[in-house]
Amino acid sequence: MKRQHRNYSTSFKQKAVELSYARGSVKQICEELDIPYSVIHRWRSESKDYGKNSFLGRGKPKLTDEQKEIALLKHQLKDVSEENEILKKAVSIFSKSDKKNLGL
């Protein structure tokens, strides 16, 4: 019989992974929690690779702390670049209007 797809909460996944490491037997945990071996194995792998950034949910990228910092810095750089362009245009506009007011 085919298993039905189930959704597990982040805290459940974290506790299941912790329990599998504490007990040392993934097979035993799978039987107790009625979870396929491949699912626990994937959760353990994800937890090891991404740590506290694991199990974010569907469609959300899993990033390491360094990748998160890079994404944040790229976003800030984009914002500052846009502000810089606006300021350049404003200086250009004001300098033209000053020349007109001075009769140049």
N, C-alpha and C positions, 0 to 999 in steps of 0.2 A: 504494500500500500504506500502511496506517495505521501510524503510529509507535507503538512501545510506550512506555508511561509508565515513565520512569526516575527514580530518586531520586538526588540529588547531595548530597555532603557540603558542609558549610558552607565548609570550606577550599577545596574545588574551586570553589564559586561565587565566593568572594572572589578567587581566583587568576584565574578566567576574566574577571571584571570588570576587574581590574587589567591583565590582558593586553589586553583590548579597548581600554582607554584608552591603553596604551603603544603599541600598534600603530596605533591610530586607525581601523582597519577592522573593524567588527563583523562584516561579511559574511565576511571571511577567517577570523576566529576561529570563527565558526559552522561553517564548512566543516571547519576543522582539528579541532575538538572534537566534530563531529557533533551539534550542538545547534541547535534551531530558532532563527531570528532573534528571534522574539517572547520566547523564554525569556531570552536574553542582555539584550534590551532591558528586560524586567521586572526582572532582577537589577540592572542598572545604575541603574534608577529607584529601586528599593528601597534600594540602597547609598547613593545620593545623598540620599534622604529620611531614612534612619534611621542612617546611618554604621555604627558598630561594633555597633549593635543589630539589624542586618539578619540575615536568614537564621536565625531562632531555631528554626524547625521548625513542624510542624503544630499548630494550636490555640493556639499561644502568641502573645499580642498583641505587636506591634512597638511599642515606646514610645521616644520621644526621652528624653534624659537628664532633661529637665525633667518629663516625664510620669512617669518612674520616681520622681523625688524627691517629686512630689505624691502618688503612690500610697503611698510609704513613710510620708510625713507623715500621711496619712489613717489608715493602719494604726496608727501610734503614737498618734494622737489617740484612736482608738477604744479602744485598750488603756488609756490614761490615764483616759479617761472611765469605763470599767468599774471600774478600781481606785478611782476617786473615789466611785462609787456604793457599792462594798463598804465603804469607809471610813466613809461617811455612815451606813450601816446599823449598822456596828460601834459607832460613837459613840452612836447611838441606843440600842442594846441595853445598852451599858455604863452609860450615864447612867440608864437605868431601873433597872438592878440596883443602882447606887449609892444611888438614892433609897430602894429597898426595904431595903437594909442599914442606912441611916441612920434608918429608921423614918419616912420622909416620905410 
